[in-house]
């Protein structure tokens, strides 16, 4: 179905090729997962499949890529549109209509399908992705996760035989992510669609994969059986790390398989307990009192009262559309309150009353679309501008960027960075201002496990310096590693609020993999388990 033959891709001006001598043969009706660190070539490989590389990205492609017998070198993306559908990392950038139902129908209309067929397929697709209740909703009013589901549905509705997805679950809550992946599983098994996915959150998708391709520095393995791939992959989910610690073979990929082998490990941990939580500081960095926010006439936050202590990391969690992003925007003074109040610090400053230049030194927000904060034409220029704007020591922003994302080429235009690198750059810019409250909206989107671990270290260091960190996220593994406290929202209201271990361990939806495997013991991370085993030994 898809064949790569000695494929290399080198973008103009790039110091090294993005792909090197890739040979792959992906058969029809397979779900193939691409695994590799940020910058390993996953997105480039995906874009080779529908001809975006090289027809729109530029650069040089050597070798050949054929899809259903069509050579992408001689067939442009529009020629391949009936065969290949691509879902990008940032779905809102691809929308061409204003309403959910119109977006799902648009691709079929451009292909000239019969109106009756369009109507039937729209209904089937809305049902498949749980979007029926949102059919008349303006796309701009959807949460990031809801937009992701619409983007996938719109591409699939046009009937491609190959579906290519870049980070499809990055903006989805755990339940919605499982629903989307189950839908992909069905179209692979029932309809014979070939699905190729690049995804960093392997804990969500690896057990759905038929085959895995490992990438590093632009070089790709062949098609591997998932368990064998995870046994050797440098990038792997917590359940695999736990299996390596416990020396389980073959490597389990799902929580269910790991639980079947975990009896001995639970026995070894029975008399141990995780370390004590970090004590909270007495001062309040953020306080809301009966805060209410309306968006497009709809109440998104009900009267909400919340306090965030200084020197803490608080995770906001909840289903897509629960109000997490709205709450962050209100805390940053970017959304007006219909009623109630927001106060920052001991002085009780209302962020909405501060001039923007003063506000960013008190509270900094990194949004889901970090490119909104980036204006310069290169990474180096962006970092230098941040240093100047905040009177920081030259090199401060560049150092922060490297700490989170590793080395990023300074001459690269921000729009050419990966999603994770753009987020890291925006975070570096905001941190230059040394705000006392740092707000992050889906900060791990596009980050591999190594980058997330580095980000966790940065956030914990900031908290130790007295800064209050609030992150809205669906990444339960990141929350387990970094958070002191979890607040779960539903329909704009707080439904759970407490220490991270207490809240996550009691939630079937938001429990991390280690907790699920070792329940009823309340371990959160592999590092905790490893430390306890060392003490036992």
Secondary structure, DSSP 4 states (H G I P E B T S, - for coil): -EEEEEEEEE-TT-SS-SEEEEEEEEPTT-EEEEE--TTSSHHHHHHHHTTHHHHTT-SEEEEEEEETTEETTTS-TTTTTTTEEEE-SSGGGG--SSBHHHHHHHHHHHTT--HHHHHHHHHHHHHHTT-GGGTTSBGGGS-HHHHHHHHHHHHHHTT-SEEEEESTTTTS-HHHHHHHHHHHHHHHHHH--EEEEE-S-HHHHGGG-SEEEEEETTEE---B-HHHHHHH-SS--HHHHHHHHHT-SSPP-SHHHHHHH-HHHHHHHTT--PPPPPPPPSSEEEEEEEEEEEETTEEEEEEEEEEEETT-EEEEE-STTSSHHHHHHHHTT-S--SEEEEEETTTTB-GGGS-HHHHTTTEEEE-SSGGGG--SSSHHHHHHHHHHHTTPPTTHHHHHHHHHH----TTS-GGGS-HHHHHHHHHHHHHTT--SEEEEESTTTT--HHHHHHHHHHHHHHHHTT-EEEEE-S-HHHHHHH-SEEEEEETTEEEEEEEHHHHHHT-TTT--HHHHHHTTS----HHHHHHHHHHH-
